[in-house]
Amino acid sequence: MKKELDRLESTKNAVSGGVPYEVAQRYTVPHHMVTTTFVLEGFRVVRTLGVVRGITVRSRSLFGTIGAGLQTLVGGNITILTNLCEQARTEAFEIMVLHAAEIGANAVIGMRYDATEIMQGVTEVLAYGTAVVVEPIRDEQTGGSLFGGNAP
């Protein structure tokens, strides 16, 4: 059990490096257990814990604004803004996942993103979904999990 707790702690530290504030103390929800659908294939929802969200607010720096302006002159992908958007979404996602773990979830279903410009050059990015507790669906013929081994 101690090894498993240590593994979860190191996983949390690895994925929460970009999170701006402390959320969960010890656990995280694995990313493969987050889905935009309302079912998680091979699993059954046994408890719904409610809505969880991760919010981050980002602004462009002066240099980023100038660089993006120059990139618009040549056209194509504006990489400075693409990277900023990707970083903001990743941060919001990680906060949402940590909030889910904090309330005891092992999965998030119906995950979505939203973004709102709060003021010129300042954007809020929101990741949200429904925190749930799931268990593997048992194979009726073998009594084990559909993914091998025995289900709890």
Protein Blocks (a to p, Z undefined) as FASTA:
>chain_A
ZZmmmmmmmmmmmmmmmpcbdcbfkbccdfklgcfbfbdehiacfbdfbjcddddddddd
fklmmmmmmmmmngpjdfklmmmmmmmmmmmmmmmmmmmmmnopabdehiacddddfbgh
iacdddddddddddddddfknopafkgpjdZZ
